[in-house]
């Protein structure tokens, strides 16, 4: 990292967003790796923030221990594991600019999905089903492995079900807590995680815990539409920067 100030600013914000996502605002976590990708190689940024995810996952699991969909977890978790294995197998075939493109395009895809949902208007709830769940769960596991960006694929599958807000948040939190734990061995095997990062992780962990508390409180009181608009604008800007960086090298 060439600029320590830029690194710490990005790392603190990314950790706060990770925590807030575990508190019930899953979309905001999409900003974490894109932010870090602006100041360091994307996969190293994803690896650095993974222990912060794991720490904040504990808080999220406790918050939503009674609010989740068992059927969705039973479908999505095995599929997500398959996606992680695919990401692990392809890790040696990608470079930093390719990953930046993947992260940027994933972010744009999420924004496009949200806009499409608004134009569609209200629809009838669609129940959980295995074929769609396996497909989007695998995509979610892969993009989660590459950039902790499994949220868009999860939401494409889960939003049409129109689950209660807290059940939706709990299902997302528990699913990605399990997938994050599953990502730890591949990250270590690939050499992305090192003991010399432990000091940085310890400094960032309290930021994530504070973010989880703030995220939980905001989930209960914040108008959902206003929140998503802010996240979408920020994600759009960062995604475009990453796509430009990926294309220009």
C-alpha positions as protocol buffer text, in pm:
chain_id: "A"
residue {
  index: 1
  type: UNK
  ca { x: 0 y: 0 z: 0 }
}
residue {
  index: 2
  type: UNK
  ca { x: 158 y: 328 z: -110 }
}
residue {
  index: 3
  type: UNK
  ca { x: -54 y: 563 z: 101 }
}
residue {
  index: 4
  type: UNK
  ca { x: -108 y: 455 z: 465 }
}
residue {
  index: 5
  type: UNK
  ca { x: -368 y: 727 z: 524 }
}
residue {
  index: 6
  type: UNK
  ca { x: -576 y: 613 z: 227 }
}
residue {
  index: 7
  type: UNK
  ca { x: -540 y: 250 z: 337 }
}
residue {
  index: 8
  type: UNK
  ca { x: -657 y: 311 z: 694 }
}
residue {
  index: 9
  type: UNK
  ca { x: -943 y: 532 z: 580 }
}
residue {
  index: 10
  type: UNK
  ca { x: -1062 y: 260 z: 342 }
}
residue {
  index: 11
  type: UNK
  ca { x: -1003 y: -19 z: 597 }
}
residue {
  index: 12
  type: UNK
  ca { x: -1196 y: 155 z: 876 }
}
residue {
  index: 13
  type: UNK
  ca { x: -1490 y: 234 z: 647 }
}
residue {
  index: 14
  type: UNK
  ca { x: -1488 y: -118 z: 505 }
}
residue {
  index: 15
  type: UNK
  ca { x: -1489 y: -270 z: 855 }
}
residue {
  index: 16
  type: UNK
  ca { x: -1776 y: -47 z: 962 }
}
residue {
  index: 17
  type: UNK
  ca { x: -1975 y: -150 z: 654 }
}
residue {
  index: 18
  type: UNK
  ca { x: -1904 y: -517 z: 725 }
}
residue {
  index: 19
  type: UNK
  ca { x: -2037 y: -479 z: 1078 }
}
residue {
  index: 20
  type: UNK
  ca { x: -2343 y: -284 z: 964 }
}
residue {
  index: 21
  type: UNK
  ca { x: -2425 y: -560 z: 718 }
}
residue {
  index: 22
  type: UNK
  ca { x: -2427 y: -813 z: 1002 }
}
residue {
  index: 23
  type: UNK
  ca { x: -2660 y: -586 z: 1194 }
}
residue {
  index: 24
  type: UNK
  ca { x: -2920 y: -623 z: 920 }
}
residue {
  index: 25
  type: UNK
  ca { x: -2815 y: -401 z: 628 }
}
residue {
  index: 26
  type: UNK
  ca { x: -2664 y: -661 z: 390 }
}
residue {
  index: 27
  type: UNK
  ca { x: -2634 y: -431 z: 89 }
}
residue {
  index: 28
  type: UNK
  ca { x: -2384 y: -201 z: 257 }
}
residue {
  index: 29
  type: UNK
  ca { x: -2121 y: -477 z: 279 }
}
residue {
  index: 30
  type: UNK
  ca { x: -2089 y: -455 z: -100 }
}
residue {
  index: 31
  type: UNK
  ca { x: -1892 y: -135 z: -45 }
}
residue {
  index: 32
  type: UNK
  ca { x: -1618 y: -300 z: 164 }
}
residue {
  index: 33
  type: UNK
  ca { x: -1401 y: -485 z: -90 }
}
residue {
  index: 34
  type: UNK
  ca { x: -1454 y: -224 z: -366 }
}
residue {
  index: 35
  type: UNK
  ca { x: -1322 y: 40 z: -124 }
}
residue {
  index: 36
  type: UNK
  ca { x: -1018 y: -169 z: -34 }
}
residue {
  index: 37
  type: UNK
  ca { x: -964 y: -252 z: -402 }
}
residue {
  index: 38
  type: UNK
  ca { x: -890 y: 115 z: -462 }
}
residue {
  index: 39
  type: UNK
  ca { x: -586 y: 101 z: -230 }
}
residue {
  index: 40
  type: UNK
  ca { x: -464 y: -262 z: -254 }
}
residue {
  index: 41
  type: UNK
  ca { x: -500 y: -579 z: -468 }
}
residue {
  index: 42
  type: UNK
  ca { x: -865 y: -696 z: -449 }
}
residue {
  index: 43
  type: UNK
  ca { x: -805 y: -1054 z: -329 }
}
residue {
  index: 44
  type: UNK
  ca { x: -567 y: -933 z: -59 }
}
residue {
  index: 45
  type: UNK
  ca { x: -830 y: -682 z: 48 }
}
residue {
  index: 46
  type: UNK
  ca { x: -1091 y: -958 z: 60 }
}
residue {
  index: 47
  type: UNK
  ca { x: -857 y: -1173 z: 269 }
}
residue {
  index: 48
  type: UNK
  ca { x: -772 y: -887 z: 506 }
}
residue {
  index: 49
  type: UNK
  ca { x: -1137 y: -814 z: 576 }
}
residue {
  index: 50
  type: UNK
  ca { x: -1240 y: -1183 z: 613 }
}
residue {
  index: 51
  type: UNK
  ca { x: -1140 y: -1210 z: 983 }
}
residue {
  index: 52
  type: UNK
  ca { x: -1335 y: -889 z: 1046 }
}
residue {
  index: 53
  type: UNK
  ca { x: -1635 y: -1057 z: 885 }
}
residue {
  index: 54
  type: UNK
  ca { x: -1588 y: -1362 z: 1108 }
}
residue {
  index: 55
  type: UNK
  ca { x: -1572 y: -1153 z: 1425 }
}
residue {
  index: 56
  type: UNK
  ca { x: -1881 y: -950 z: 1336 }
}
residue {
  index: 57
  type: UNK
  ca { x: -2058 y: -1271 z: 1229 }
}
residue {
  index: 58
  type: UNK
  ca { x: -2069 y: -1379 z: 1593 }
}
residue {
  index: 59
  type: UNK
  ca { x: -2269 y: -1069 z: 1682 }
}
residue {
  index: 60
  type: UNK
  ca { x: -2497 y: -1112 z: 1382 }
}
residue {
  index: 61
  type: UNK
  ca { x: -2565 y: -1478 z: 1462 }
}
residue {
  index: 62
  type: UNK
  ca { x: -2667 y: -1387 z: 1814 }
}
residue {
  index: 63
  type: UNK
  ca { x: -2899 y: -1107 z: 1697 }
}
residue {
  index: 64
  type: UNK
  ca { x: -3081 y: -1321 z: 1440 }
}
residue {
  index: 65
  type: UNK
  ca { x: -3066 y: -1659 z: 1614 }
}
residue {
  index: 66
  type: UNK
  ca { x: -3448 y: -1680 z: 1605 }
}
residue {
  index: 67
  type: UNK
  ca { x: -3520 y: -1498 z: 1277 }
}
residue {
  index: 68
  type: UNK
  ca { x: -3432 y: -1694 z: 964 }
}
residue {
  index: 69
  type: UNK
  ca { x: -3567 y: -1930 z: 698 }
}
residue {
  index: 70
  type: UNK
  ca { x: -3456 y: -2291 z: 748 }
}
residue {
  index: 71
  type: UNK
  ca { x: -3563 y: -2395 z: 397 }
}
residue {
  index: 72
  type: UNK
  ca { x: -3363 y: -2121 z: 229 }
}
residue {
  index: 73
  type: UNK
  ca { x: -3052 y: -2202 z: 431 }
}
residue {
  index: 74
  type: UNK
  ca { x: -3087 y: -2572 z: 346 }
}
residue {
  index: 75
  type: UNK
  ca { x: -3091 y: -2484 z: -25 }
}
residue {
  index: 76
  type: UNK
  ca { x: -2843 y: -2197 z: -39 }
}
residue {
  index: 77
  type: UNK
  ca { x: -2563 y: -2313 z: 192 }
}
residue {
  index: 78
  type: UNK
  ca { x: -2462 y: -2631 z: -2 }
}
residue {
  index: 79
  type: UNK
  ca { x: -2486 y: -2436 z: -327 }
}
residue {
  index: 80
  type: UNK
  ca { x: -2272 y: -2158 z: -179 }
}
residue {
  index: 81
  type: UNK
  ca { x: -2007 y: -2413 z: -82 }
}
residue {
  index: 82
  type: UNK
  ca { x: -1996 y: -2528 z: -445 }
}
residue {
  index: 83
  type: UNK
  ca { x: -1942 y: -2166 z: -553 }
}
residue {
  index: 84
  type: UNK
  ca { x: -1653 y: -2129 z: -306 }
}
residue {
  index: 85
  type: UNK
  ca { x: -1487 y: -2443 z: -445 }
}
residue {
  index: 86
  type: UNK
  ca { x: -1519 y: -2302 z: -799 }
}
residue {
  index: 87
  type: UNK
  ca { x: -1370 y: -1971 z: -685 }
}
residue {
  index: 88
  type: UNK
  ca { x: -1081 y: -2154 z: -517 }
}
residue {
  index: 89
  type: UNK
  ca { x: -1013 y: -2358 z: -831 }
}
residue {
  index: 90
  type: UNK
  ca { x: -1009 y: -2047 z: -1051 }
}
residue {
  index: 91
  type: UNK
  ca { x: -805 y: -1828 z: -813 }
}
residue {
  index: 92
  type: UNK
  ca { x: -476 y: -1903 z: -987 }
}
residue {
  index: 93
  type: UNK
  ca { x: -619 y: -1806 z: -1327 }
}
residue {
  index: 94
  type: UNK
  ca { x: -715 y: -1448 z: -1243 }
}
residue {
  index: 95
  type: UNK
  ca { x: -510 y: -1133 z: -1190 }
}
residue {
  index: 96
  type: UNK
  ca { x: -587 y: -818 z: -990 }
}
residue {
  index: 97
  type: UNK
  ca { x: -736 y: -628 z: -1283 }
}
residue {
  index: 98
  type: UNK
  ca { x: -968 y: -918 z: -1368 }
}
residue {
  index: 99
  type: UNK
  ca { x: -1090 y: -929 z: -1008 }
}
residue {
  index: 100
  type: UNK
  ca { x: -1144 y: -551 z: -1012 }
}
residue {
  index: 101
  type: UNK
  ca { x: -1361 y: -597 z: -1319 }
}
residue {
  index: 102
  type: UNK
  ca { x: -1557 y: -877 z: -1151 }
}
residue {
  index: 103
  type: UNK
  ca { x: -1613 y: -664 z: -840 }
}
residue {
  index: 104
  type: UNK
  ca { x: -1711 y: -358 z: -1042 }
}
residue {
  index: 105
  type: UNK
  ca { x: -1948 y: -550 z: -1270 }
}
residue {
  index: 106
  type: UNK
  ca { x: -2105 y: -722 z: -969 }
}
residue {
  index: 107
  type: UNK
  ca { x: -2170 y: -383 z: -813 }
}
residue {
  index: 108
  type: UNK
  ca { x: -2328 y: -251 z: -1132 }
}
residue {
  index: 109
  type: UNK
  ca { x: -2539 y: -566 z: -1154 }
}
residue {
  index: 110
  type: UNK
  ca { x: -2672 y: -506 z: -804 }
}
residue {
  index: 111
  type: UNK
  ca { x: -2765 y: -145 z: -886 }
}
residue {
  index: 112
  type: UNK
  ca { x: -2934 y: -255 z: -1210 }
}
residue {
  index: 113
  type: UNK
  ca { x: -3127 y: -523 z: -1022 }
}
residue {
  index: 114
  type: UNK
  ca { x: -3254 y: -272 z: -767 }
}
residue {
  index: 115
  type: UNK
  ca { x: -3368 y: -31 z: -1041 }
}
residue {
  index: 116
  type: UNK
  ca { x: -3543 y: -314 z: -1226 }
}
residue {
  index: 117
  type: UNK
  ca { x: -3728 y: -414 z: -909 }
}
residue {
  index: 118
  type: UNK
  ca { x: -3857 y: -58 z: -870 }
}
residue {
  index: 119
  type: UNK
  ca { x: -3987 y: -42 z: -1227 }
}
residue {
  index: 120
  type: UNK
  ca { x: -4155 y: -383 z: -1194 }
}
residue {
  index: 121
  type: UNK
  ca { x: -4384 y: -266 z: -918 }
}
residue {
  index: 122
  type: UNK
  ca { x: -4550 y: -500 z: -665 }
}
residue {
  index: 123
  type: UNK
  ca { x: -4560 y: -872 z: -746 }
}
residue {
  index: 124
  type: UNK
  ca { x: -4693 y: -1183 z: -574 }
}
residue {
  index: 125
  type: UNK
  ca { x: -4455 y: -1366 z: -338 }
}
residue {
  index: 126
  type: UNK
  ca { x: -4254 y: -1644 z: -500 }
}
residue {
  index: 127
  type: UNK
  ca { x: -4177 y: -1945 z: -275 }
}
residue {
  index: 128
  type: UNK
  ca { x: -3828 y: -2085 z: -225 }
}
residue {
  index: 129
  type: UNK
  ca { x: -3738 y: -2348 z: -484 }
}
residue {
  index: 130
  type: UNK
  ca { x: -3439 y: -2576 z: -532 }
}
residue {
  index: 131
  type: UNK
  ca { x: -3338 y: -2508 z: -899 }
}
residue {
  index: 132
  type: UNK
  ca { x: -3322 y: -2129 z: -860 }
}
residue {
  index: 133
  type: UNK
  ca { x: -3172 y: -2162 z: -514 }
}
residue {
  index: 134
  type: UNK
  ca { x: -2890 y: -2389 z: -633 }
}
residue {
  index: 135
  type: UNK
  ca { x: -2810 y: -2161 z: -928 }
}
residue {
  index: 136
  type: UNK
  ca { x: -2810 y: -1830 z: -739 }
}
residue {
  index: 137
  type: UNK
  ca { x: -2657 y: -1990 z: -430 }
}
residue {
  index: 138
  type: UNK
  ca { x: -2360 y: -2109 z: -638 }
}
residue {
  index: 139
  type: UNK
  ca { x: -2320 y: -1763 z: -794 }
}
residue {
  index: 140
  type: UNK
  ca { x: -2344 y: -1612 z: -447 }
}
residue {
  index: 141
  type: UNK
  ca { x: -2073 y: -1843 z: -309 }
}
residue {
  index: 142
  type: UNK
  ca { x: -1840 y: -1767 z: -602 }
}
residue {
  index: 143
  type: UNK
  ca { x: -1876 y: -1388 z: -583 }
}
residue {
  index: 144
  type: UNK
  ca { x: -1852 y: -1409 z: -205 }
}
residue {
  index: 145
  type: UNK
  ca { x: -1520 y: -1593 z: -237 }
}
residue {
  index: 146
  type: UNK
  ca { x: -1378 y: -1345 z: -487 }
}
residue {
  index: 147
  type: UNK
  ca { x: -1492 y: -1023 z: -322 }
}
residue {
  index: 148
  type: UNK
  ca { x: -1737 y: -1090 z: -35 }
}
residue {
  index: 149
  type: UNK
  ca { x: -1999 y: -979 z: -287 }
}
residue {
  index: 150
  type: UNK
  ca { x: -2250 y: -1261 z: -260 }
}
residue {
  index: 151
  type: UNK
  ca { x: -2533 y: -1028 z: -166 }
}
residue {
  index: 152
  type: UNK
  ca { x: -2665 y: -945 z: -514 }
}
residue {
  index: 153
  type: UNK
  ca { x: -2712 y: -1310 z: -615 }
}
residue {
  index: 154
  type: UNK
  ca { x: -2874 y: -1385 z: -279 }
}
residue {
  index: 155
  type: UNK
  ca { x: -3112 y: -1094 z: -316 }
}
residue {
  index: 156
  type: UNK
  ca { x: -3209 y: -1185 z: -673 }
}
residue {
  index: 157
  type: UNK
  ca { x: -3322 y: -1520 z: -533 }
}
residue {
  index: 158
  type: UNK
  ca { x: -3460 y: -1410 z: -196 }
}
residue {
  index: 159
  type: UNK
  ca { x: -3632 y: -1076 z: -262 }
}
residue {
  index: 160
  type: UNK
  ca { x: -3917 y: -1225 z: -472 }
}
residue {
  index: 161
  type: UNK
  ca { x: -4013 y: -1437 z: -171 }
}
residue {
  index: 162
  type: UNK
  ca { x: -4110 y: -1119 z: 16 }
}
residue {
  index: 163
  type: UNK
  ca { x: -3998 y: -1258 z: 350 }
}
residue {
  index: 164
  type: UNK
  ca { x: -4054 y: -1043 z: 661 }
}
residue {
  index: 165
  type: UNK
  ca { x: -3774 y: -787 z: 695 }
}
residue {
  index: 166
  type: UNK
  ca { x: -3612 y: -945 z: 1001 }
}
residue {
  index: 167
  type: UNK
  ca { x: -3635 y: -1300 z: 857 }
}
residue {
  index: 168
  type: UNK
  ca { x: -3474 y: -1180 z: 534 }
}
residue {
  index: 169
  type: UNK
  ca { x: -3195 y: -1007 z: 728 }
}
residue {
  index: 170
  type: UNK
  ca { x: -3145 y: -1310 z: 953 }
}
residue {
  index: 171
  type: UNK
  ca { x: -3130 y: -1557 z: 664 }
}
residue {
  index: 172
  type: UNK
  ca { x: -2872 y: -1341 z: 488 }
}
residue {
  index: 173
  type: UNK
  ca { x: -2665 y: -1296 z: 803 }
}
residue {
  index: 174
  type: UNK
  ca { x: -2657 y: -1667 z: 892 }
}
residue {
  index: 175
  type: UNK
  ca { x: -2591 y: -1783 z: 535 }
}
residue {
  index: 176
  type: UNK
  ca { x: -2291 y: -1557 z: 486 }
}
residue {
  index: 177
  type: UNK
  ca { x: -2157 y: -1628 z: 834 }
}
residue {
  index: 178
  type: UNK
  ca { x: -2140 y: -1996 z: 738 }
}
residue {
  index: 179
  type: UNK
  ca { x: -1989 y: -1920 z: 397 }
}
residue {
  index: 180
  type: UNK
  ca { x: -1731 y: -1685 z: 549 }
}
residue {
  index: 181
  type: UNK
  ca { x: -1614 y: -1962 z: 779 }
}
residue {
  index: 182
  type: UNK
  ca { x: -1590 y: -2194 z: 479 }
}
residue {
  index: 183
  type: UNK
  ca { x: -1370 y: -1941 z: 295 }
}
residue {
  index: 184
  type: UNK
  ca { x: -1105 y: -1940 z: 567 }
}
residue {
  index: 185
  type: UNK
  ca { x: -917 y: -2264 z: 468 }
}
residue {
  index: 186
  type: UNK
  ca { x: -894 y: -2170 z: 95 }
}
residue {
  index: 187
  type: UNK
  ca { x: -770 y: -1818 z: 178 }
}
residue {
  index: 188
  type: UNK
  ca { x: -500 y: -1964 z: 403 }
}
residue {
  index: 189
  type: UNK
  ca { x: -406 y: -2228 z: 146 }
}
residue {
  index: 190
  type: UNK
  ca { x: -370 y: -1961 z: -124 }
}
residue {
  index: 191
  type: UNK
  ca { x: -140 y: -1755 z: 99 }
}
residue {
  index: 192
  type: UNK
  ca { x: -374 y: -1455 z: 126 }
}
residue {
  index: 193
  type: UNK
  ca { x: -385 y: -1459 z: 508 }
}
residue {
  index: 194
  type: UNK
  ca { x: -77 y: -1413 z: 726 }
}
residue {
  index: 195
  type: UNK
  ca { x: -10 y: -1382 z: 1100 }
}
residue {
  index: 196
  type: UNK
  ca { x: 151 y: -1039 z: 1047 }
}
residue {
  index: 197
  type: UNK
  ca { x: -196 y: -906 z: 961 }
}
residue {
  index: 198
  type: UNK
  ca { x: -326 y: -984 z: 1310 }
}
residue {
  index: 199
  type: UNK
  ca { x: -246 y: -638 z: 1450 }
}
residue {
  index: 200
  type: UNK
  ca { x: -442 y: -466 z: 1175 }
}
residue {
  index: 201
  type: UNK
  ca { x: -733 y: -706 z: 1219 }
}
residue {
  index: 202
  type: UNK
  ca { x: -745 y: -645 z: 1596 }
}
residue {
  index: 203
  type: UNK
  ca { x: -764 y: -270 z: 1537 }
}
residue {
  index: 204
  type: UNK
  ca { x: -1044 y: -309 z: 1283 }
}
residue {
  index: 205
  type: UNK
  ca { x: -1254 y: -558 z: 1481 }
}
residue {
  index: 206
  type: UNK
  ca { x: -1404 y: -303 z: 1729 }
}
residue {
  index: 207
  type: UNK
  ca { x: -1507 y: -87 z: 1432 }
}
residue {
  index: 208
  type: UNK
  ca { x: -1699 y: -382 z: 1287 }
}
residue {
  index: 209
  type: UNK
  ca { x: -1870 y: -455 z: 1620 }
}
residue {
  index: 210
  type: UNK
  ca { x: -1978 y: -91 z: 1646 }
}
residue {
  index: 211
  type: UNK
  ca { x: -2103 y: -113 z: 1286 }
}
residue {
  index: 212
  type: UNK
  ca { x: -2310 y: -421 z: 1371 }
}
residue {
  index: 213
  type: UNK
  ca { x: -2484 y: -237 z: 1654 }
}
residue {
  index: 214
  type: UNK
  ca { x: -2551 y: 68 z: 1434 }
}
residue {
  index: 215
  type: UNK
  ca { x: -2674 y: -156 z: 1151 }
}
residue {
  index: 216
  type: UNK
  ca { x: -2920 y: -334 z: 1381 }
}
residue {
  index: 217
  type: UNK
  ca { x: -3060 y: -7 z: 1512 }
}
residue {
  index: 218
  type: UNK
  ca { x: -3091 y: 137 z: 1161 }
}
residue {
  index: 219
  type: UNK
  ca { x: -3266 y: -179 z: 1038 }
}
residue {
  index: 220
  type: UNK
  ca { x: -3540 y: -109 z: 1289 }
}
residue {
  index: 221
  type: UNK
  ca { x: -3584 y: 266 z: 1226 }
}
residue {
  index: 222
  type: UNK
  ca { x: -3438 y: 369 z: 889 }
}
residue {
  index: 223
  type: UNK
  ca { x: -3669 y: 405 z: 587 }
}
residue {
  index: 224
  type: UNK
  ca { x: -3553 y: 125 z: 360 }
}
residue {
  index: 225
  type: UNK
  ca { x: -3592 y: 320 z: 36 }
}
residue {
  index: 226
  type: UNK
  ca { x: -3371 y: 610 z: 148 }
}
residue {
  index: 227
  type: UNK
  ca { x: -3099 y: 375 z: 272 }
}
residue {
  index: 228
  type: UNK
  ca { x: -3081 y: 173 z: -49 }
}
residue {
  index: 229
  type: UNK
  ca { x: -3065 y: 487 z: -262 }
}
residue {
  index: 230
  type: UNK
  ca { x: -2757 y: 606 z: -70 }
}
residue {
  index: 231
  type: UNK
  ca { x: -2589 y: 266 z: -97 }
}
residue {
  index: 232
  type: UNK
  ca { x: -2669 y: 239 z: -467 }
}
residue {
  index: 233
  type: UNK
  ca { x: -2521 y: 582 z: -547 }
}
residue {
  index: 234
  type: UNK
  ca { x: -2201 y: 505 z: -357 }
}
residue {
  index: 235
  type: UNK
  ca { x: -2173 y: 156 z: -506 }
}
residue {
  index: 236
  type: UNK
  ca { x: -2232 y: 288 z: -858 }
}
residue {
  index: 237
  type: UNK
  ca { x: -1949 y: 541 z: -824 }
}
residue {
  index: 238
  type: UNK
  ca { x: -1702 y: 290 z: -678 }
}
residue {
  index: 239
  type: UNK
  ca { x: -1795 y: 21 z: -931 }
}
residue {
  index: 240
  type: UNK
  ca { x: -1729 y: 256 z: -1222 }
}
residue {
  index: 241
  type: UNK
  ca { x: -1388 y: 345 z: -1075 }
}
residue {
  index: 242
  type: UNK
  ca { x: -1300 y: -24 z: -1041 }
}
residue {
  index: 243
  type: UNK
  ca { x: -1411 y: -106 z: -1395 }
}
residue {
  index: 244
  type: UNK
  ca { x: -1197 y: 178 z: -1527 }
}
residue {
  index: 245
  type: UNK
  ca { x: -900 y: 56 z: -1321 }
}
residue {
  index: 246
  type: UNK
  ca { x: -952 y: -301 z: -1441 }
}
residue {
  index: 247
  type: UNK
  ca { x: -969 y: -200 z: -1806 }
}
residue {
  index: 248
  type: UNK
  ca { x: -672 y: 36 z: -1799 }
}
residue {
  index: 249
  type: UNK
  ca { x: -452 y: -181 z: -1574 }
}
